[in-house]
Structures are given as structure tokens and as C-alpha cells.
Amino acid sequence: MIRKIAKLAFALVTATALMSGAALAGGDAAKGKKVFNKCKACHSLKAGKNKIGPSLNGIIGRAAATVEGYKYSKAMKASGLTWDDETLQKYLTKPKKFIPGTKMAFAGLKKEKQRNDVIAYLKEKAM
Ligand code: HEC
């Protein structure tokens, strides 16, 4: 009986781990395009096109604060981050909490689904 419960618990833990992994990887780029409307006022996906914020062209895998000709905040320059699933998730949840002093005037995307979708969109469009 105890072994059965242990087995069951193990199966559950594995399933949950798999599911959360899938949720991270499984954003919907088409929906992310709509979420990106919130970013568009300040960000372009075209290389070299800086608006209020820097161009997000090639953002995935890029070191933070490295778009040429864009004047970043000190906080962003000092962040030492590389933009990947994890850092984008955190930054986009609450930019000013993750990088105090960032000049990105954006409250954040509260819903994990929206963050997953917009990151999927960035992966598709901004590579
Ligand atoms: C009101 C304007 C504004 C909005 C809206 C906005 N951003 Fe930003 N974003 C900025 C600014 C300004 C910076 C530069 C921050 C700094 O230097 O501290 C920035 C920086 C970034 C960076 C870091 C870029 C780099 O080169 O290191 C990422 C990634 C980013 N924004 C993603 C997004 C996404 C995704 C959205 C939409 C969900 C969004 N931003 C919405 C203004 C904005």
C-alpha cells in the first residue's frame, strides 16, 4: 500500500514537472503577436530601429543593453543579464521589480500565458 502511494506520488510529481515545462515552451506565437501590441508603442522588431525602447530584433539569447546607439539606463547596463525564457519571464512580469531603475515604463504582464505567448512570438519573429 505504502509503495503504491509512493509510486503514485512519483508519477504525479513527474507529470507536473513535465506539464510546467511544456507551459514554458508552449507559448502561442499567434496570440503573442496580439500581446506584442502592448510593446509596439516603444519597441520595433526591425534591426537598428530604436523607438522609446531599443529594437528587439534578435533579443533571444542576446546580452542585455547591447543595441548600438540606444541609451540604456544604468540599471539595465549593470544587469549582466542575457535574454532567455527565464530572464524574459521575470522582467516582463514586473520590469521595475526585477531591474530596479530600469527606464522601461511598463507595468508588466501579469498572466503567465501572455508572457509565454509573447516570448514565443519573439522567438519566431525576432531571431
Ligand atoms: C512605454 C514604453 C515601453 C513599453 C510599453 C515596453 N517597453 Fe520594453 N523597454 C522600454 C525601454 C525604455 C527599455 C530600456 C530599459 C532600460 O534601459 O532600462 C526597454 C527594454 C526592454 C528590453 C531589454 C532590451 C535590451 O536590449 O536589453 C526588453 C527585452 C523589453 N524591453 C521587452 C518588452 C516587451 C516584450 C514589451 C511588451 C510586453 C515591452 N518591452 C514594453 C520601453 C518599453
Backbone and ligand atoms as CSV (ligand in chain L), in Angstrom:
chain,resi,resn,atom,element,x,y,z
A,1,MET,N,N,0.830,-1.209,0.000
A,1,MET,CA,C,0.000,0.000,0.000
A,1,MET,C,C,0.867,1.263,0.000
A,2,ILE,N,N,1.823,1.286,0.930
A,2,ILE,CA,C,2.703,2.457,1.000
A,2,ILE,C,C,3.493,2.620,-0.302
A,3,ARG,N,N,3.943,1.486,-0.825
A,3,ARG,CA,C,4.701,1.558,-2.083
A,3,ARG,C,C,3.832,2.103,-3.209
A,4,LYS,N,N,2.572,1.691,-3.171
A,4,LYS,CA,C,1.659,2.164,-4.214
A,4,LYS,C,C,1.522,3.686,-4.143
A,5,ILE,N,N,1.357,4.162,-2.927
A,5,ILE,CA,C,1.205,5.615,-2.749
A,5,ILE,C,C,2.471,6.337,-3.212
A,6,ALA,N,N,3.609,5.781,-2.846
A,6,ALA,CA,C,4.878,6.391,-3.250
A,6,ALA,C,C,4.985,6.446,-4.768
A,7,LYS,N,N,4.595,5.361,-5.407
A,7,LYS,CA,C,4.641,5.310,-6.870
A,7,LYS,C,C,3.740,6.381,-7.472
A,8,LEU,N,N,2.567,6.478,-6.902
A,8,LEU,CA,C,1.584,7.433,-7.392
A,8,LEU,C,C,2.109,8.859,-7.235
A,9,ALA,N,N,2.687,9.112,-6.071
A,9,ALA,CA,C,3.225,10.451,-5.802
A,9,ALA,C,C,4.326,10.769,-6.803
A,10,PHE,N,N,5.168,9.782,-7.078
A,10,PHE,CA,C,6.257,9.984,-8.025
A,10,PHE,C,C,5.709,10.324,-9.413
A,11,ALA,N,N,4.675,9.568,-9.819
A,11,ALA,CA,C,4.074,9.791,-11.133
A,11,ALA,C,C,3.508,11.211,-11.207
A,12,LEU,N,N,2.877,11.629,-10.131
A,12,LEU,CA,C,2.278,12.969,-10.093
A,12,LEU,C,C,3.335,14.052,-10.226
A,13,VAL,N,N,4.403,13.891,-9.459
A,13,VAL,CA,C,5.481,14.886,-9.498
A,13,VAL,C,C,6.062,14.970,-10.903
A,14,THR,N,N,6.286,13.805,-11.509
A,14,THR,CA,C,6.849,13.791,-12.861
A,14,THR,C,C,5.907,14.485,-13.836
A,15,ALA,N,N,4.618,14.160,-13.724
A,15,ALA,CA,C,3.639,14.747,-14.643
A,15,ALA,C,C,3.596,16.267,-14.481
A,16,THR,N,N,3.627,16.728,-13.246
A,16,THR,CA,C,3.569,18.175,-13.014
A,16,THR,C,C,4.803,18.863,-13.586
A,17,ALA,N,N,5.956,18.228,-13.377
A,17,ALA,CA,C,7.194,18.807,-13.896
A,17,ALA,C,C,7.129,18.894,-15.420
A,18,LEU,N,N,6.635,17.829,-16.030
A,18,LEU,CA,C,6.539,17.817,-17.489
A,18,LEU,C,C,5.586,18.903,-17.967
A,19,MET,N,N,4.467,19.030,-17.267
A,19,MET,CA,C,3.466,19.998,-17.681
A,19,MET,C,C,3.971,21.429,-17.561
A,20,SER,N,N,4.662,21.734,-16.470
A,20,SER,CA,C,5.120,23.118,-16.337
A,20,SER,C,C,6.206,23.408,-17.376
A,21,GLY,N,N,7.004,22.403,-17.699
A,21,GLY,CA,C,7.994,22.568,-18.761
A,21,GLY,C,C,7.315,22.883,-20.083
A,22,ALA,N,N,6.234,22.149,-20.341
A,22,ALA,CA,C,5.511,22.344,-21.598
A,22,ALA,C,C,4.887,23.734,-21.637
A,23,ALA,N,N,4.403,24.192,-20.486
A,23,ALA,CA,C,3.756,25.500,-20.457
A,23,ALA,C,C,4.768,26.587,-20.826
A,24,LEU,N,N,5.972,26.435,-20.324
A,24,LEU,CA,C,7.004,27.423,-20.635
A,24,LEU,C,C,7.351,27.416,-22.111
A,25,ALA,N,N,7.508,26.218,-22.650
A,25,ALA,CA,C,7.950,26.106,-24.027
A,25,ALA,C,C,6.793,26.319,-24.993
A,26,GLY,N,N,5.564,26.138,-24.487
A,26,GLY,CA,C,4.434,26.041,-25.401
A,26,GLY,C,C,3.646,27.311,-25.622
A,27,GLY,N,N,4.298,28.469,-25.580
A,27,GLY,CA,C,3.579,29.695,-25.879
A,27,GLY,C,C,3.049,29.681,-27.305
A,28,ASP,N,N,2.021,30.462,-27.544
A,28,ASP,CA,C,1.387,30.510,-28.852
A,28,ASP,C,C,1.792,31.820,-29.548
A,29,ALA,N,N,2.631,31.679,-30.572
A,29,ALA,CA,C,3.195,32.869,-31.226
A,29,ALA,C,C,2.106,33.743,-31.846
A,30,ALA,N,N,1.042,33.109,-32.369
A,30,ALA,CA,C,-0.033,33.891,-32.994
A,30,ALA,C,C,-0.721,34.770,-31.950
A,31,LYS,N,N,-0.945,34.202,-30.770
A,31,LYS,CA,C,-1.538,35.010,-29.696
A,31,LYS,C,C,-0.532,36.029,-29.192
A,32,GLY,N,N,0.729,35.646,-29.204
A,32,GLY,CA,C,1.782,36.544,-28.752
A,32,GLY,C,C,1.867,37.803,-29.602
A,33,LYS,N,N,1.488,37.677,-30.860
A,33,LYS,CA,C,1.501,38.834,-31.752
A,33,LYS,C,C,0.559,39.912,-31.211
A,34,LYS,N,N,-0.593,39.458,-30.699
A,34,LYS,CA,C,-1.550,40.414,-30.112
A,34,LYS,C,C,-0.993,41.018,-28.828
A,35,VAL,N,N,-0.375,40.158,-28.019
A,35,VAL,CA,C,0.201,40.672,-26.771
A,35,VAL,C,C,1.263,41.725,-27.111
A,36,PHE,N,N,1.984,41.486,-28.200
A,36,PHE,CA,C,3.065,42.410,-28.573
A,36,PHE,C,C,2.530,43.805,-28.921
A,37,ASN,N,N,1.234,43.902,-29.197
A,37,ASN,CA,C,0.655,45.238,-29.420
A,37,ASN,C,C,0.920,46.164,-28.236
A,38,LYS,N,N,1.026,45.575,-27.055
A,38,LYS,CA,C,1.314,46.365,-25.854
A,38,LYS,C,C,2.748,46.896,-25.860
A,39,CYS,N,N,3.600,46.259,-26.603
A,39,CYS,CA,C,5.022,46.615,-26.598
A,39,CYS,C,C,5.361,47.561,-27.758
A,40,LYS,N,N,4.499,47.492,-28.791
A,40,LYS,CA,C,4.781,48.151,-30.065
A,40,LYS,C,C,5.007,49.647,-29.987
A,41,ALA,N,N,4.329,50.298,-29.065
A,41,ALA,CA,C,4.476,51.743,-28.956
A,41,ALA,C,C,5.936,52.097,-28.707
A,42,CYS,N,N,6.640,51.207,-28.051
A,42,CYS,CA,C,8.017,51.512,-27.643
A,42,CYS,C,C,9.071,50.653,-28.329
A,43,HIS,N,N,8.658,49.508,-28.887
A,43,HIS,CA,C,9.659,48.586,-29.452
A,43,HIS,C,C,9.333,48.186,-30.883
A,44,SER,N,N,10.351,48.184,-31.726
A,44,SER,CA,C,10.234,47.629,-33.068
A,44,SER,C,C,11.007,46.317,-33.100
A,45,LEU,N,N,10.628,45.446,-34.039
A,45,LEU,CA,C,11.385,44.199,-34.214
A,45,LEU,C,C,12.408,44.343,-35.324
A,46,LYS,N,N,12.402,45.505,-35.975
A,46,LYS,CA,C,13.379,45.720,-37.054
A,46,LYS,C,C,14.757,46.026,-36.478
A,47,ALA,N,N,15.763,45.443,-37.091
A,47,ALA,CA,C,17.129,45.679,-36.643
A,47,ALA,C,C,17.447,47.168,-36.760
A,48,GLY,N,N,18.044,47.714,-35.745
A,48,GLY,CA,C,18.502,49.098,-35.810
A,48,GLY,C,C,17.413,50.130,-35.604
A,49,LYS,N,N,16.154,49.688,-35.474
A,49,LYS,CA,C,15.085,50.675,-35.302
A,49,LYS,C,C,14.750,50.845,-33.820
A,50,ASN,N,N,15.339,51.849,-33.215
A,50,ASN,CA,C,15.054,52.126,-31.810
A,50,ASN,C,C,13.935,53.144,-31.714
A,51,LYS,N,N,13.008,52.907,-30.780
A,51,LYS,CA,C,11.943,53.884,-30.525
A,51,LYS,C,C,12.190,54.419,-29.118
A,52,ILE,N,N,11.119,54.455,-28.303
A,52,ILE,CA,C,11.337,54.836,-26.897
A,52,ILE,C,C,12.208,53.766,-26.240
A,53,GLY,N,N,11.987,52.532,-26.650
A,53,GLY,CA,C,12.810,51.409,-26.197
A,53,GLY,C,C,13.682,50.913,-27.349
A,54,PRO,N,N,14.655,50.077,-27.043
A,54,PRO,CA,C,15.556,49.564,-28.076
A,54,PRO,C,C,14.862,48.572,-29.008
A,55,SER,N,N,15.411,48.402,-30.205
A,55,SER,CA,C,14.913,47.367,-31.121
A,55,SER,C,C,15.008,46.007,-30.433
A,56,LEU,N,N,13.975,45.185,-30.619
A,56,LEU,CA,C,14.011,43.846,-30.010
A,56,LEU,C,C,14.441,42.791,-31.032
A,57,ASN,N,N,15.009,43.247,-32.133
A,57,ASN,CA,C,15.499,42.292,-33.122
A,57,ASN,C,C,16.591,41.405,-32.509
A,58,GLY,N,N,16.435,40.111,-32.639
A,58,GLY,CA,C,17.452,39.181,-32.132
A,58,GLY,C,C,17.559,39.143,-30.615
A,59,ILE,N,N,16.473,39.510,-29.941
A,59,ILE,CA,C,16.533,39.664,-28.484
A,59,ILE,C,C,16.834,38.347,-27.754
A,60,ILE,N,N,16.336,37.228,-28.311
A,60,ILE,CA,C,16.517,35.947,-27.617
A,60,ILE,C,C,17.985,35.525,-27.699
A,61,GLY,N,N,18.582,35.357,-26.544
A,61,GLY,CA,C,19.979,34.938,-26.499
A,61,GLY,C,C,20.958,36.098,-26.499
A,62,ARG,N,N,20.414,37.319,-26.567
A,62,ARG,CA,C,21.297,38.489,-26.613
A,62,ARG,C,C,21.569,39.005,-25.198
A,63,ALA,N,N,22.756,39.552,-25.003
A,63,ALA,CA,C,23.060,40.157,-23.707
A,63,ALA,C,C,22.252,41.453,-23.579
A,64,ALA,N,N,21.812,41.768,-22.372
A,64,ALA,CA,C,21.017,42.979,-22.133
A,64,ALA,C,C,21.843,44.226,-22.436
A,65,ALA,N,N,21.143,45.273,-22.864
A,65,ALA,CA,C,21.758,46.596,-23.060
A,65,ALA,C,C,22.866,46.606,-24.104
A,66,THR,N,N,22.660,45.875,-25.217
A,66,THR,CA,C,23.717,45.831,-26.228
A,66,THR,C,C,23.276,46.327,-27.614
A,67,VAL,N,N,22.106,46.963,-27.716
A,67,VAL,CA,C,21.723,47.526,-29.020
A,67,VAL,C,C,22.510,48.815,-29.221
A,68,GLU,N,N,23.199,48.857,-30.360
A,68,GLU,CA,C,24.048,50.008,-30.621
A,68,GLU,C,C,23.219,51.274,-30.796
A,69,GLY,N,N,23.706,52.361,-30.268
A,69,GLY,CA,C,23.050,53.643,-30.459
A,69,GLY,C,C,21.860,53.850,-29.546
A,70,TYR,N,N,21.567,52.911,-28.675
A,70,TYR,CA,C,20.454,53.114,-27.748
A,70,TYR,C,C,21.000,53.459,-26.367
A,71,LYS,N,N,20.366,54.457,-25.760
A,71,LYS,CA,C,20.831,54.918,-24.455
A,71,LYS,C,C,20.073,54.213,-23.327
A,72,TYR,N,N,20.685,53.196,-22.789
A,72,TYR,CA,C,20.042,52.410,-21.726
A,72,TYR,C,C,20.193,53.080,-20.368
A,73,SER,N,N,19.347,52.655,-19.438
A,73,SER,CA,C,19.514,53.087,-18.049
A,73,SER,C,C,20.768,52.426,-17.478
A,74,LYS,N,N,21.272,53.031,-16.424
A,74,LYS,CA,C,22.439,52.436,-15.753
A,74,LYS,C,C,22.080,51.051,-15.234
A,75,ALA,N,N,20.864,50.944,-14.724
A,75,ALA,CA,C,20.425,49.672,-14.129
A,75,ALA,C,C,20.469,48.550,-15.166
A,76,MET,N,N,19.994,48.858,-16.378
A,76,MET,CA,C,19.984,47.818,-17.421
A,76,MET,C,C,21.410,47.466,-17.812
A,77,LYS,N,N,22.263,48.484,-17.925
A,77,LYS,CA,C,23.654,48.223,-18.315
A,77,LYS,C,C,24.367,47.371,-17.283
A,78,ALA,N,N,23.987,47.577,-16.015
A,78,ALA,CA,C,24.675,46.861,-14.942
A,78,ALA,C,C,24.044,45.490,-14.675
A,79,SER,N,N,22.955,45.165,-15.384
A,79,SER,CA,C,22.198,43.955,-15.013
A,79,SER,C,C,22.980,42.669,-15.294
A,80,GLY,N,N,23.834,42.688,-16.305
A,80,GLY,CA,C,24.604,41.493,-16.642
A,80,GLY,C,C,23.740,40.337,-17.140
A,81,LEU,N,N,22.515,40.647,-17.596
A,81,LEU,CA,C,21.598,39.569,-17.983
A,81,LEU,C,C,21.779,39.158,-19.434
A,82,THR,N,N,21.346,37.950,-19.727
A,82,THR,CA,C,21.157,37.510,-21.114
A,82,THR,C,C,19.678,37.187,-21.241
A,83,TRP,N,N,19.084,37.609,-22.347
A,83,TRP,CA,C,17.635,37.408,-22.501
A,83,TRP,C,C,17.318,36.006,-22.997
A,84,ASP,N,N,16.692,35.227,-22.111
A,84,ASP,CA,C,16.211,33.900,-22.477
A,84,ASP,C,C,14.846,33.715,-21.819
A,85,ASP,N,N,14.304,32.512,-21.893
A,85,ASP,CA,C,12.971,32.276,-21.316
A,85,ASP,C,C,12.876,32.781,-19.878
A,86,GLU,N,N,13.873,32.423,-19.103
A,86,GLU,CA,C,13.790,32.697,-17.680
A,86,GLU,C,C,13.877,34.191,-17.373
A,87,THR,N,N,14.869,34.860,-17.969
A,87,THR,CA,C,15.035,36.284,-17.653
A,87,THR,C,C,13.895,37.118,-18.249
A,88,LEU,N,N,13.416,36.722,-19.433
A,88,LEU,CA,C,12.289,37.469,-20.012
A,88,LEU,C,C,11.033,37.280,-19.167
A,89,GLN,N,N,10.809,36.037,-18.715
A,89,GLN,CA,C,9.658,35.792,-17.830
A,89,GLN,C,C,9.684,36.742,-16.636
A,90,LYS,N,N,10.848,36.841,-16.018
A,90,LYS,CA,C,10.942,37.646,-14.803
A,90,LYS,C,C,10.807,39.130,-15.122
A,91,TYR,N,N,11.510,39.586,-16.150
A,91,TYR,CA,C,11.478,41.017,-16.485
A,91,TYR,C,C,10.059,41.428,-16.886
A,92,LEU,N,N,9.420,40.607,-17.716
A,92,LEU,CA,C,8.109,41.004,-18.237
A,92,LEU,C,C,7.003,40.876,-17.192
A,93,THR,N,N,7.241,40.140,-16.126
A,93,THR,CA,C,6.233,40.056,-15.065
A,93,THR,C,C,6.119,41.408,-14.370
A,94,LYS,N,N,7.236,41.955,-13.968
A,94,LYS,CA,C,7.262,43.261,-13.301
A,94,LYS,C,C,8.620,43.885,-13.541
A,95,PRO,N,N,8.755,44.614,-14.655
A,95,PRO,CA,C,10.077,45.137,-15.033
A,95,PRO,C,C,10.795,45.847,-13.883
A,96,LYS,N,N,10.079,46.705,-13.193
A,96,LYS,CA,C,10.765,47.527,-12.180
A,96,LYS,C,C,11.108,46.769,-10.918
A,97,LYS,N,N,10.468,45.620,-10.746
A,97,LYS,CA,C,10.806,44.822,-9.584
A,97,LYS,C,C,12.051,43.993,-9.899
A,98,PHE,N,N,12.110,43.480,-11.115
A,98,PHE,CA,C,13.235,42.612,-11.492
A,98,PHE,C,C,14.503,43.444,-11.706
A,99,ILE,N,N,14.356,44.621,-12.324
A,99,ILE,CA,C,15.517,45.505,-12.522
A,99,ILE,C,C,15.167,46.882,-11.979
A,100,PRO,N,N,15.338,47.083,-10.676
A,100,PRO,CA,C,15.029,48.401,-10.117
A,100,PRO,C,C,15.856,49.461,-10.839
A,101,GLY,N,N,15.186,50.518,-11.300
A,101,GLY,CA,C,15.918,51.566,-12.012
A,101,GLY,C,C,15.810,51.438,-13.523
A,102,THR,N,N,15.170,50.379,-14.026
A,102,THR,CA,C,15.006,50.293,-15.482
A,102,THR,C,C,14.099,51.434,-15.921
A,103,LYS,N,N,14.364,51.954,-17.126
A,103,LYS,CA,C,13.514,53.047,-17.585
A,103,LYS,C,C,12.378,52.551,-18.472
A,104,MET,N,N,12.179,51.251,-18.502
A,104,MET,CA,C,11.024,50.726,-19.242
A,104,MET,C,C,9.762,50.986,-18.426
A,105,ALA,N,N,8.957,51.940,-18.910
A,105,ALA,CA,C,7.762,52.350,-18.176
A,105,ALA,C,C,6.598,51.443,-18.562
A,106,PHE,N,N,6.650,50.235,-18.071
A,106,PHE,CA,C,5.640,49.243,-18.412
A,106,PHE,C,C,5.340,48.444,-17.154
A,107,ALA,N,N,4.045,48.335,-16.827
A,107,ALA,CA,C,3.667,47.715,-15.550
A,107,ALA,C,C,4.012,46.233,-15.513
A,108,GLY,N,N,3.926,45.579,-16.689
A,108,GLY,CA,C,4.222,44.151,-16.715
A,108,GLY,C,C,3.030,43.350,-17.200
A,109,LEU,N,N,3.304,42.103,-17.549
A,109,LEU,CA,C,2.248,41.187,-17.982
A,109,LEU,C,C,1.982,40.239,-16.818
A,110,LYS,N,N,0.809,40.380,-16.214
A,110,LYS,CA,C,0.524,39.589,-15.019
A,110,LYS,C,C,0.312,38.122,-15.341
A,111,LYS,N,N,-0.266,37.860,-16.502
A,111,LYS,CA,C,-0.633,36.468,-16.804
A,111,LYS,C,C,0.525,35.715,-17.440
A,112,GLU,N,N,0.825,34.562,-16.844
A,112,GLU,CA,C,1.915,33.744,-17.361
A,112,GLU,C,C,1.668,33.385,-18.826
A,113,LYS,N,N,0.416,33.126,-19.153
A,113,LYS,CA,C,0.057,32.752,-20.531
A,113,LYS,C,C,0.459,33.868,-21.505
A,114,GLN,N,N,0.194,35.098,-21.136
A,114,GLN,CA,C,0.563,36.223,-22.012
A,114,GLN,C,C,2.076,36.303,-22.174
A,115,ARG,N,N,2.781,36.057,-21.088
A,115,ARG,CA,C,4.249,36.102,-21.176
A,115,ARG,C,C,4.761,34.976,-22.066
A,116,ASN,N,N,4.213,33.765,-21.867
A,116,ASN,CA,C,4.628,32.639,-22.714
A,116,ASN,C,C,4.371,32.953,-24.179
A,117,ASP,N,N,3.191,33.522,-24.450
A,117,ASP,CA,C,2.820,33.777,-25.842
A,117,ASP,C,C,3.720,34.845,-26.467
A,118,VAL,N,N,3.980,35.911,-25.735
A,118,VAL,CA,C,4.790,36.979,-26.325
A,118,VAL,C,C,6.240,36.504,-26.509
A,119,ILE,N,N,6.719,35.666,-25.612
A,119,ILE,CA,C,8.079,35.133,-25.761
A,119,ILE,C,C,8.135,34.207,-26.988
A,120,ALA,N,N,7.077,33.408,-27.180
A,120,ALA,CA,C,7.014,32.545,-28.376
A,120,ALA,C,C,7.045,33.409,-29.640
A,121,TYR,N,N,6.315,34.510,-29.600
A,121,TYR,CA,C,6.288,35.427,-30.748
A,121,TYR,C,C,7.676,36.018,-31.000
A,122,LEU,N,N,8.334,36.430,-29.933
A,122,LEU,CA,C,9.681,36.992,-30.078
A,122,LEU,C,C,10.637,35.946,-30.664
A,123,LYS,N,N,10.472,34.694,-30.220
A,123,LYS,CA,C,11.348,33.634,-30.737
A,123,LYS,C,C,11.128,33.458,-32.230
A,124,GLU,N,N,9.870,33.572,-32.642
A,124,GLU,CA,C,9.562,33.348,-34.049
A,124,GLU,C,C,9.995,34.536,-34.915
A,125,LYS,N,N,9.754,35.742,-34.406
A,125,LYS,CA,C,9.920,36.935,-35.242
A,125,LYS,C,C,11.259,37.645,-35.082
A,126,ALA,N,N,11.835,37.514,-33.912
A,126,ALA,CA,C,12.945,38.419,-33.633
A,126,ALA,C,C,14.295,37.713,-33.658
A,127,MET,N,N,14.336,36.518,-34.236
A,127,MET,CA,C,15.611,35.808,-34.229
A,127,MET,C,C,16.524,36.295,-35.353
L,1,HEC,C1,C,6.420,52.602,-22.509
L,1,HEC,C2,C,7.413,52.044,-23.366
L,1,HEC,C3,C,7.681,50.548,-23.293
L,1,HEC,C4,C,6.782,49.507,-23.375
L,1,HEC,C5,C,5.267,49.577,-23.492
L,1,HEC,C6,C,7.570,48.296,-23.354
L,1,HEC,N1,N,8.903,48.579,-23.245
L,1,HEC,FE1,FE,10.454,47.259,-23.192
L,1,HEC,N2,N,11.771,48.783,-22.918
L,1,HEC,C7,C,11.444,50.116,-22.870
L,1,HEC,C8,C,12.610,50.892,-22.538
L,1,HEC,C9,C,12.677,52.409,-22.376
L,1,HEC,C10,C,13.676,49.974,-22.392
L,1,HEC,C11,C,15.119,50.263,-21.969
L,1,HEC,C12,C,15.184,49.976,-20.487
L,1,HEC,C13,C,16.419,50.444,-19.757
L,1,HEC,O1,O,17.395,50.900,-20.369
L,1,HEC,O2,O,16.378,50.353,-18.510
L,1,HEC,C14,C,13.098,48.646,-22.639
L,1,HEC,C15,C,13.828,47.457,-22.610
L,1,HEC,C16,C,13.319,46.212,-22.931
L,1,HEC,C17,C,14.087,45.004,-23.027
L,1,HEC,C18,C,15.599,44.888,-22.849
L,1,HEC,C19,C,16.244,45.204,-24.198
L,1,HEC,C20,C,17.738,45.095,-24.287
L,1,HEC,O3,O,18.262,45.423,-25.366
L,1,HEC,O4,O,18.400,44.702,-23.315
L,1,HEC,C21,C,13.221,44.004,-23.364
L,1,HEC,C22,C,13.563,42.539,-23.584
L,1,HEC,C23,C,11.911,44.586,-23.476
L,1,HEC,N3,N,12.004,45.940,-23.193
L,1,HEC,C24,C,10.775,43.899,-23.828
L,1,HEC,C25,C,9.489,44.455,-23.854
L,1,HEC,C26,C,8.285,43.708,-24.170
L,1,HEC,C27,C,8.253,42.249,-24.604
L,1,HEC,C28,C,7.234,44.565,-24.020
L,1,HEC,C29,C,5.757,44.270,-24.161
L,1,HEC,C30,C,5.233,43.178,-23.369
L,1,HEC,C31,C,7.792,45.857,-23.650
L,1,HEC,N4,N,9.157,45.752,-23.558
L,1,HEC,C32,C,7.041,47.007,-23.450
L,1,HEC,C33,C,10.198,50.666,-23.106
L,1,HEC,C34,C,9.014,49.953,-23.205
